[in-house]
């Protein structure tokens, strides 16, 4: 009887470790799924714009809306100077975003972008973006953050409106832990 109980305990321990490992692996698996399928509305990294090879589609205008929000627990104020712009596909456009740290402590923020509709995500290219790096703001500091983008001329014609959403997260503790790591 006691050996069966011991075997059951071992099986349960292995099951718990397996579940923990699976939970730990979900984030990279989700990232891989999004990269392969284009799900999640993620935009790529920095895009190199070459005006010599990029043609502008003057036959149409696409409405681009910017939605900003600070994640729960992030006290920053965060907004786009222009919440909506109209652009020709292939046209390089700059929009300015602002963030303000109203607290009395140094904070680090990271913006995570998302694009809808999903077919537009692969055609939304950023040449410069504050979302590529963490933002460090001193107490009471306000910063101006430019973002340059273009919609590829190959954007499907049925896409007439695109929304780029940014969620600003507080990564102050993560940045501090990374800075304290040996070799950082």
Backbone as JSON, one array per atom type, in Angstrom:
{
  "sequence": "XXXXXXXXXXXXXXXXXXXXXXXXXXXXXXXXXXXXXXXXXXXXXXXXXXXXXXXXXXXXXXXXXXXXXXXXXXXXXXXXXXXXXXXXXXXXXXXXXXXXXXXXXXXXXXXXXXXXXXXXXXXXXXXXXXXXXXXXXXXXXXXXXXXXXXXXXXXXXXXXXXXXXXXXXXXXXXXXXXXXXXXX",
  "N": [[0.82, -1.2, 0.0], [1.91, 1.22, 0.85], [3.94, 1.57, -1.05], [2.47, 1.96, -3.37], [1.29, 4.4, -2.8], [3.56, 6.0, -2.68], [4.4, 5.79, -5.33], [2.26, 7.05, -6.59], [2.52, 9.64, -5.58], [5.0, 10.35, -6.73], [4.27, 10.29, -9.43], [2.41, 12.36, -9.48], [4.06, 14.51, -8.79], [5.75, 14.58, -11.02], [3.84, 15.18, -12.94], [3.04, 17.76, -12.08], [5.47, 19.15, -12.42], [5.72, 18.86, -15.2], [3.44, 20.3, -16.04], [4.14, 22.85, -15.12], [6.43, 23.32, -16.68], [5.26, 23.3, -19.24], [3.57, 25.53, -19.02], [5.51, 27.5, -18.75], [6.68, 27.37, -21.26], [4.71, 28.37, -22.9], [4.71, 31.14, -23.62], [7.0, 31.57, -25.44], [6.1, 29.74, -27.38], [3.67, 30.89, -28.18], [4.63, 33.3, -29.23], [6.08, 32.27, -31.41], [3.98, 31.09, -32.87], [2.51, 33.41, -33.53], [4.42, 34.75, -35.12], [4.69, 32.98, -37.27], [2.07, 32.69, -38.3], [1.04, 35.28, -38.39], [-0.85, 36.07, -36.61], [-2.33, 37.99, -33.94], [-1.77, 40.58, -34.6], [0.74, 41.74, -34.65], [3.43, 43.93, -35.33], [6.39, 44.11, -37.32], [9.95, 44.4, -36.65], [12.31, 47.11, -36.91], [12.13, 48.78, -40.04], [13.66, 49.17, -43.15], [13.54, 51.93, -45.09], [13.43, 52.63, -48.48], [13.33, 55.09, -50.68], [13.77, 54.95, -53.42], [12.95, 52.46, -54.26], [10.4, 52.18, -53.34], [7.1, 52.62, -54.19], [4.62, 55.11, -54.3], [1.19, 54.98, -53.72], [-0.96, 56.92, -55.09], [-3.6, 56.76, -55.68], [-5.3, 56.18, -53.64], [-6.38, 56.78, -50.25], [-5.64, 55.88, -46.93], [-7.08, 55.52, -43.8], [-5.5, 55.94, -40.74], [-5.63, 55.11, -37.45], [-4.68, 55.92, -34.11], [-4.36, 54.34, -31.09], [-3.89, 54.66, -27.7], [-2.88, 53.38, -24.56], [-2.28, 53.04, -21.09], [-1.12, 50.31, -19.36], [-2.76, 48.45, -16.72], [-1.8, 49.51, -13.54], [0.23, 51.08, -14.48], [1.11, 54.27, -14.16], [1.59, 56.31, -16.0], [0.89, 59.03, -18.25], [-0.13, 58.86, -21.57], [-0.15, 59.47, -24.96], [-1.14, 60.17, -28.41], [-0.13, 62.72, -30.62], [-1.65, 63.32, -32.89], [-4.6, 61.71, -33.24], [-5.59, 60.48, -35.52], [-4.6, 59.92, -38.86], [-4.44, 60.4, -42.41], [-3.18, 58.53, -45.02], [-1.26, 57.9, -48.01], [-0.67, 54.71, -49.34], [2.68, 53.57, -49.23], [3.75, 56.0, -48.64], [5.95, 57.73, -46.57], [5.4, 58.51, -43.23], [5.27, 60.6, -40.35], [4.45, 60.48, -36.94], [3.85, 61.94, -33.81], [4.23, 60.89, -30.5], [3.49, 61.13, -27.0], [4.69, 60.85, -23.65], [4.23, 60.98, -20.17], [5.56, 61.04, -16.94], [3.97, 61.09, -14.07], [4.69, 60.52, -11.5], [6.73, 60.45, -8.45], [9.05, 59.1, -8.82], [11.74, 57.47, -10.64], [10.9, 55.83, -13.6], [10.5, 53.01, -15.82], [9.29, 52.36, -18.99], [7.63, 50.28, -21.43], [6.42, 50.08, -24.64], [4.0, 48.19, -26.34], [3.08, 47.25, -29.52], [0.13, 46.77, -31.59], [-1.7, 45.8, -34.44], [-4.69, 46.27, -36.24], [-6.94, 45.87, -38.98], [-6.05, 42.36, -39.04], [-4.91, 41.56, -41.61], [-3.56, 43.87, -42.3], [-1.35, 44.09, -40.68], [1.05, 42.86, -41.62], [1.72, 44.66, -43.57], [2.25, 47.03, -42.41], [4.78, 49.09, -41.74], [7.39, 50.16, -39.66], [9.84, 52.61, -39.54], [11.1, 53.98, -37.6], [10.65, 53.89, -34.14], [9.45, 54.44, -30.88], [8.75, 52.2, -29.56], [10.66, 50.31, -30.01], [12.55, 50.42, -28.08], [13.05, 50.59, -24.51], [11.58, 53.1, -22.46], [12.88, 55.51, -20.34], [11.86, 57.49, -17.8], [12.22, 60.36, -15.84], [11.13, 61.58, -12.58], [8.14, 63.38, -13.02], [8.83, 64.0, -15.63], [8.3, 64.67, -19.12], [8.17, 63.3, -22.34], [8.8, 63.51, -25.86], [8.02, 61.4, -28.45], [8.91, 60.23, -31.46], [7.42, 58.46, -34.23], [7.9, 56.8, -37.15], [6.39, 55.66, -40.09], [5.18, 53.5, -42.73], [2.64, 52.39, -44.9], [2.67, 49.53, -46.78], [2.56, 49.57, -50.35], [1.35, 47.29, -51.28], [-0.72, 46.73, -49.62], [-3.86, 45.3, -49.14], [-6.59, 46.36, -51.2], [-9.14, 46.44, -50.1], [-8.74, 47.12, -47.49], [-9.33, 49.87, -45.81], [-9.08, 51.28, -43.55], [-6.96, 51.43, -40.74], [-5.91, 50.46, -37.53], [-3.57, 51.31, -35.13], [-2.49, 50.19, -32.16], [-1.15, 50.95, -29.0], [0.06, 49.58, -26.05], [1.2, 50.62, -22.99], [3.54, 49.45, -20.76], [4.65, 49.01, -17.37], [7.89, 48.44, -16.75], [9.79, 48.73, -14.86], [10.75, 47.25, -12.6], [11.64, 44.9, -13.85], [13.65, 45.91, -15.51], [15.43, 46.81, -13.54], [16.13, 44.37, -12.3], [17.41, 43.11, -14.46], [19.55, 44.84, -14.81], [20.97, 44.35, -12.5], [21.97, 41.84, -12.86], [24.8, 39.71, -13.22], [27.24, 40.5, -15.64], [25.62, 42.12, -17.13]],
  "CA": [[0.0, 0.0, 0.0], [2.77, 2.4, 0.96], [4.67, 1.74, -2.3], [1.53, 2.54, -4.34], [1.16, 5.83, -2.44], [4.8, 6.65, -3.09], [4.37, 5.86, -6.8], [1.27, 8.09, -6.94], [3.14, 10.94, -5.25], [5.99, 10.62, -7.76], [3.56, 10.6, -10.68], [1.83, 13.7, -9.33], [5.17, 15.48, -8.84], [6.16, 14.68, -12.43], [2.76, 15.89, -13.62], [3.14, 19.17, -11.71], [6.64, 19.71, -13.11], [5.38, 18.95, -16.62], [2.51, 21.42, -16.23], [4.91, 24.08, -14.93], [7.26, 23.48, -17.88], [4.39, 23.67, -20.35], [3.17, 26.93, -18.8], [6.68, 28.33, -19.01], [6.93, 27.34, -22.69], [3.6, 28.96, -23.66], [5.05, 32.45, -24.19], [7.73, 31.43, -26.7], [5.27, 29.06, -28.37], [2.73, 31.88, -28.69], [5.4, 34.2, -30.1], [6.36, 31.55, -32.64], [2.71, 30.98, -33.59], [2.2, 34.73, -34.09], [5.37, 35.04, -36.19], [4.43, 32.11, -38.41], [0.73, 32.88, -38.86], [0.63, 36.67, -38.46], [-1.9, 36.33, -35.63], [-1.98, 38.89, -32.86], [-1.62, 41.95, -35.09], [2.07, 42.26, -34.34], [4.2, 44.53, -36.4], [7.77, 43.65, -37.27], [10.94, 45.32, -36.11], [12.65, 48.28, -37.74], [12.02, 48.58, -41.48], [14.52, 50.1, -43.88], [12.77, 52.57, -46.16], [14.22, 53.06, -49.64], [12.41, 55.81, -51.58], [14.01, 54.59, -54.81], [12.26, 51.22, -54.6], [9.04, 52.2, -52.81], [6.2, 53.46, -54.97], [3.49, 55.66, -53.55], [-0.11, 54.76, -54.37], [-1.74, 58.15, -54.95], [-4.99, 56.52, -56.06], [-6.15, 55.94, -52.47], [-5.97, 57.21, -48.91], [-6.02, 54.94, -45.88], [-7.2, 56.15, -42.49], [-4.74, 55.25, -39.71], [-5.99, 55.6, -36.11], [-3.72, 55.55, -33.06], [-5.0, 54.13, -29.8], [-2.86, 54.51, -26.68], [-3.35, 53.15, -23.21], [-1.3, 52.59, -20.11], [-1.6, 49.08, -18.74], [-3.12, 48.56, -15.31], [-0.62, 49.66, -12.69], [1.17, 52.02, -15.1], [0.5, 55.58, -13.94], [1.97, 57.31, -17.0], [-0.04, 59.57, -19.25], [0.44, 58.41, -22.83], [-1.08, 59.87, -26.01], [-0.65, 60.54, -29.74], [-0.42, 64.11, -30.95], [-2.78, 63.22, -33.82], [-5.18, 60.37, -33.1], [-5.93, 59.93, -36.83], [-3.99, 60.52, -40.05], [-4.78, 59.74, -43.67], [-1.92, 58.38, -45.75], [-1.2, 57.1, -49.23], [0.25, 53.58, -49.19], [4.0, 53.86, -49.78], [4.16, 57.33, -48.19], [6.55, 57.75, -45.24], [4.65, 59.44, -42.39], [5.73, 60.69, -38.96], [3.46, 60.84, -35.93], [4.52, 62.13, -32.52], [3.56, 60.4, -29.29], [4.0, 61.74, -25.78], [4.51, 60.12, -22.4], [4.57, 61.79, -19.0], [5.65, 60.3, -15.7], [3.46, 61.99, -13.03], [5.09, 60.05, -10.17], [7.92, 61.05, -7.87], [10.15, 58.15, -8.94], [12.18, 57.12, -11.98], [10.18, 54.66, -14.08], [10.85, 52.51, -17.14], [8.11, 51.87, -19.7], [7.81, 49.61, -22.72], [5.19, 50.09, -25.43], [3.8, 47.01, -27.19], [2.13, 47.6, -30.58], [-0.76, 45.79, -32.21], [-2.37, 46.39, -35.61], [-5.89, 45.64, -36.79], [-7.25, 44.46, -39.13], [-4.87, 41.49, -39.12], [-4.2, 41.58, -42.9], [-2.76, 45.09, -42.42], [-0.16, 44.0, -39.83], [2.25, 42.57, -42.4], [1.98, 45.77, -44.48], [2.51, 48.22, -41.59], [6.23, 49.09, -41.51], [7.91, 51.28, -38.88], [11.27, 52.85, -39.74], [11.56, 54.48, -36.32], [9.57, 53.77, -33.18], [9.77, 54.41, -29.46], [8.46, 50.85, -29.07], [11.83, 49.46, -30.2], [13.39, 50.53, -26.88], [12.38, 51.0, -23.27], [11.61, 54.54, -22.18], [13.19, 55.82, -18.95], [11.41, 58.85, -17.49], [12.48, 60.87, -14.5], [9.89, 62.06, -11.94], [7.54, 64.56, -13.63], [9.34, 64.23, -16.99], [7.47, 64.39, -20.29], [9.01, 63.13, -23.53], [8.22, 63.47, -27.2], [8.52, 60.17, -29.05], [8.47, 60.12, -32.86], [7.23, 57.15, -34.85], [7.78, 56.93, -38.6], [5.85, 54.41, -40.65], [4.52, 53.52, -44.04], [1.83, 51.23, -45.28], [3.19, 49.04, -48.06], [1.61, 49.71, -51.46], [0.68, 46.0, -51.49], [-1.84, 46.63, -48.69], [-5.08, 44.99, -49.91], [-7.43, 47.53, -51.48], [-10.31, 46.46, -49.24], [-8.37, 47.7, -46.19], [-9.44, 51.32, -45.94], [-8.84, 51.84, -42.23], [-6.04, 50.63, -39.93], [-5.71, 50.97, -36.17], [-2.35, 50.91, -34.44], [-2.72, 50.35, -30.73], [0.02, 50.77, -28.14], [-0.16, 49.41, -24.61], [2.43, 50.97, -22.27], [3.71, 48.62, -19.57], [5.67, 49.38, -16.4], [8.92, 47.4, -16.69], [10.82, 49.26, -13.97], [11.35, 46.18, -11.8], [12.34, 44.0, -14.76], [14.89, 46.6, -15.91], [16.32, 46.81, -12.37], [16.66, 43.01, -12.16], [18.35, 42.86, -15.54], [20.75, 45.65, -14.57], [21.7, 43.75, -11.38], [22.52, 40.54, -13.26], [26.22, 39.74, -13.6], [27.49, 40.55, -17.08], [24.64, 42.97, -17.82]],
  "C": [[0.86, 1.26, 0.0], [3.53, 2.63, -0.35], [3.76, 2.31, -3.4], [1.34, 4.02, -4.07], [2.4, 6.6, -2.89], [4.83, 6.81, -4.62], [3.4, 6.94, -7.27], [1.83, 9.48, -6.68], [4.16, 11.31, -6.32], [5.32, 11.0, -9.09], [2.96, 12.0, -10.62], [2.91, 14.78, -9.39], [5.63, 15.68, -10.28], [5.11, 15.44, -13.23], [2.82, 17.39, -13.33], [4.32, 19.82, -12.41], [6.37, 19.85, -14.61], [4.44, 20.11, -16.9], [3.24, 22.76, -16.08], [5.76, 24.35, -16.17], [6.43, 23.9, -19.08], [3.94, 25.13, -20.23], [4.31, 27.88, -19.11], [6.94, 28.45, -20.51], [5.84, 28.03, -23.51], [3.97, 30.3, -24.31], [5.88, 32.31, -25.45], [6.93, 30.7, -27.78], [4.26, 30.01, -29.0], [3.44, 32.85, -29.63], [5.69, 33.54, -31.44], [5.1, 31.42, -33.49], [2.36, 32.31, -34.26], [3.13, 35.08, -35.25], [5.05, 34.24, -37.45], [3.11, 32.44, -39.09], [0.32, 34.33, -39.05], [-0.49, 37.01, -37.5], [-1.41, 37.34, -34.6], [-1.76, 40.32, -33.31], [-0.26, 42.56, -34.82], [2.7, 42.86, -35.57], [5.63, 44.04, -36.25], [8.68, 44.68, -36.61], [11.17, 46.48, -37.06], [12.67, 47.9, -39.22], [12.91, 49.6, -42.16], [13.75, 50.62, -45.09], [13.72, 53.03, -47.26], [13.28, 53.75, -50.62], [12.59, 55.44, -53.05], [13.23, 53.34, -55.22], [10.82, 51.16, -54.09], [8.18, 53.15, -53.64], [5.02, 53.89, -54.11], [2.22, 55.47, -54.37], [-0.99, 55.98, -54.14], [-3.21, 57.95, -55.26], [-5.9, 56.3, -54.85], [-5.51, 56.51, -51.21], [-6.48, 56.18, -47.91], [-6.02, 55.69, -44.56], [-6.42, 55.3, -41.48], [-5.07, 55.9, -38.37], [-4.97, 55.09, -35.11], [-4.44, 55.5, -31.73], [-3.88, 53.9, -28.79], [-3.52, 54.23, -25.34], [-2.19, 52.7, -22.34], [-1.9, 51.37, -19.42], [-1.92, 49.32, -17.27], [-1.86, 48.59, -14.46], [0.43, 50.6, -13.26], [0.56, 53.4, -15.0], [0.81, 56.64, -15.0], [0.76, 57.81, -17.79], [0.64, 59.31, -20.59], [-0.57, 58.72, -23.93], [-0.36, 60.17, -27.32], [-1.04, 61.98, -30.01], [-1.63, 64.19, -31.89], [-3.37, 61.83, -33.69], [-5.52, 59.7, -34.43], [-5.14, 60.67, -37.9], [-4.5, 59.76, -41.27], [-3.52, 59.73, -44.52], [-2.13, 57.62, -47.05], [-0.29, 55.91, -48.95], [1.57, 53.89, -49.9], [4.56, 55.2, -49.34], [4.72, 57.24, -46.77], [5.89, 58.86, -44.42], [5.23, 59.43, -40.98], [4.59, 61.15, -38.07], [4.21, 60.95, -34.6], [3.62, 61.64, -31.39], [4.22, 61.07, -28.09], [3.76, 60.8, -24.6], [4.95, 61.05, -21.28], [4.51, 60.91, -17.77], [5.19, 61.23, -14.57], [3.92, 61.6, -11.62], [6.32, 60.79, -9.67], [9.1, 60.08, -7.9], [10.49, 57.9, -10.4], [11.43, 55.85, -12.38], [10.65, 54.29, -15.49], [9.58, 51.94, -17.76], [8.48, 51.2, -21.0], [6.46, 49.57, -23.42], [5.15, 48.86, -26.32], [2.73, 47.35, -28.22], [1.26, 46.43, -31.02], [-1.51, 46.49, -33.33], [-3.61, 45.57, -35.96], [-6.37, 46.48, -37.97], [-5.97, 43.65, -39.34], [-4.18, 41.5, -40.48], [-3.31, 42.82, -43.07], [-1.43, 44.98, -41.67], [1.11, 43.75, -40.64], [2.61, 43.69, -43.37], [2.26, 47.08, -43.74], [3.98, 48.18, -41.18], [6.66, 50.35, -40.76], [9.4, 51.42, -39.14], [11.91, 53.38, -38.46], [10.39, 54.38, -35.36], [10.11, 53.72, -31.75], [9.55, 53.01, -28.88], [9.64, 49.9, -29.26], [12.71, 49.44, -28.95], [12.53, 50.87, -25.68], [12.57, 52.5, -23.08], [11.85, 54.75, -20.69], [12.8, 57.27, -18.72], [11.69, 59.18, -16.03], [11.16, 61.34, -13.89], [9.4, 63.35, -12.61], [7.96, 64.82, -15.07], [8.31, 63.87, -18.05], [8.4, 64.29, -21.49], [8.16, 63.1, -24.78], [8.86, 62.27, -27.89], [8.02, 60.05, -30.48], [8.32, 58.66, -33.29], [7.03, 57.41, -36.34], [7.34, 55.58, -39.17], [5.42, 54.62, -42.08], [3.7, 52.25, -44.17], [2.35, 50.79, -46.64], [2.14, 49.21, -49.14], [0.83, 48.43, -51.73], [-0.48, 45.78, -50.51], [-3.11, 46.35, -49.49], [-6.01, 46.2, -50.03], [-8.66, 47.59, -50.57], [-10.01, 47.02, -47.85], [-8.34, 49.21, -46.36], [-9.16, 52.04, -44.62], [-7.98, 50.88, -41.41], [-5.96, 51.27, -38.56], [-4.41, 50.41, -35.61], [-2.56, 51.23, -32.97], [-1.42, 50.11, -29.99], [-0.45, 50.6, -26.71], [1.18, 49.68, -23.94], [2.47, 50.2, -20.96], [4.81, 49.17, -18.68], [6.65, 48.21, -16.3], [10.08, 47.84, -15.8], [11.52, 48.15, -13.19], [12.14, 45.21, -12.67], [13.67, 44.62, -15.18], [15.9, 46.61, -14.76], [16.93, 45.43, -12.17], [17.68, 42.69, -13.24], [19.65, 43.63, -15.33], [21.61, 45.05, -13.45], [22.34, 42.41, -11.72], [23.99, 40.67, -13.6], [26.36, 39.69, -15.11], [26.51, 41.42, -17.84], [25.25, 44.29, -18.22]]
}
